[in-house]
Amino acid sequence: MGFRKKSKSPPVLSHEFVIQNHADMVSCLAMVILLGLMFERSDPVNLYQYGPKDVATVFFYLLIAVILHALIQEYILDKMNRRLHLSKTKHSKFNESGQLAAFYLFSFMWGCSILTAEDFATNPTFLWEGYPHTHMV
């Protein structure tokens, strides 16, 4: 009788462990950041300016991008790859194309939402009126 070996999980903080669990680690960090954003002061009207604190925003968006990348890979592309039975080269190209397609679709939708939310779609002159736009509500 052949006994199957249990697959051991890789050692903690090894390269393989980080590759397998990067989305979980990043999502925990993003949840900690979101927990900190839940509590805000009550000020009358906040006007935001660009500056060095934008690094935190860019870092948070980077975390969200890593999480979305892992979700798309695991729940969409890997399931499609199992059904298609592609070769290793085609598998790699399929994953790359799938991630790029998701990125382009998400960027297009985000751009359209900004254009409609800021009324740039109906009145494009808002782009140059009051330039430079240093304060944001």
N, C-alpha and C positions, 0 to 999 in steps of 0.2 A: 504494500500500500504506500502510495506516495503522499507525503504530507506537504502541504504548501507552506512556504515560509511566510510569516507575516511581514509585510513591508514596514520597515522601521522608518520613523520620521527622522529627517536629518538633524544633526546637532544644532542646538540653538545658536543663532547668529552666524551660522555658516552661510556660504554663498547660496547653496541650494535652498536652505531654509528661507532666506530673504526673498529669493525668486518665487518660491511657492506661496509665501504669506505677505508679499509687499502690499497688496490691496487691503488686507486686514489691518496691518500696522498703520498705514496711512489713514484709513477711515477712523481708527481710534484717535489719531492726532487731530483730524478734522472735527470729530465730535467734541474734543476738549476745547477747540477754538470756538465752535458754535455754542458751547455751554457758556463760555465767557461773553459771547455777544448777546446772550438772552437778557442780561441785566443791563439796562441803560438808564442814564440820568434823564430827568425831565427838564430839558431846556426849551425855550420858546421856539426858535427856528434855527436849525443847524445849517450853516453854509460850509461846504467842504472845499478845500483847495488841494492842488497837487503838491507833493513834497516827499520827503524821505519816508514818511509813514506808509506810503503806497507800496513799499517793499513787502509789508505784511499782507496786503491785499493780493499782490502778485503771488506770494508764497501760498496763500490759501487757494487761489485759483489753480495753482500747480498741483496741490494736493487733490483737488476735485478732479482734475484732468487725469491723474494717475488712477483714481478710483473708477472713473468712467471707462478708461482704457481697459482695466482689468475686467470690469463687468461686461463690456462688449466682447472681449476675447473669450471669456468663460461661458457666457450664456448664449451668445449668438454664433460667433465664428467657430468655436470648437465643436459645437453641435452640428453645424453645417459641414465641417470638415469630416466628421465621423461618417456622415451619410454619403459624402461624395467620394471617399476613398482615394484621395489625391496622392501623388508622389510627393517626396520630401520637398523638392524644388517648387512644385505647384502649390503645395501646402503653405510654404513660406510666402510666396507671391500673393496667394489668396488672403492670408492674414494681413499683409501689408496693405493690400488694396482695400480690404474691409475696414481697417482702421482709418485709412485716409478718407474713404467715402463717408464714414461716420463723422469724422472731423469736419469735412466740407459741409455736410448737411447741418450739423450743429452750428457751425459758424454762420451759415446762411440764415438759419432761423433766428439766431441771436442778433445778427445785423438787422434783419427785418423788424424784430421787436424793438430795437433801439430807434430805428427810423420812424416807427409808428408811435412809440411812447413819447418821443421828443418832438413830434410833429414835423420832422424833417421831410417826410413823404409828401405832406400836403403843402408845406411852405419851405422849400429848400433855402430860401434866403436867410433862415435862422442860422445857417452854417457860418455866414460871414458877418451878420449883424452883431454888434457888441463884441467883436473880436479884440483881444484874446479872451477866451472864456476861462476865467480863472476860478470862478465860484460856481459850485454845483449845489443844488438843493438836495 
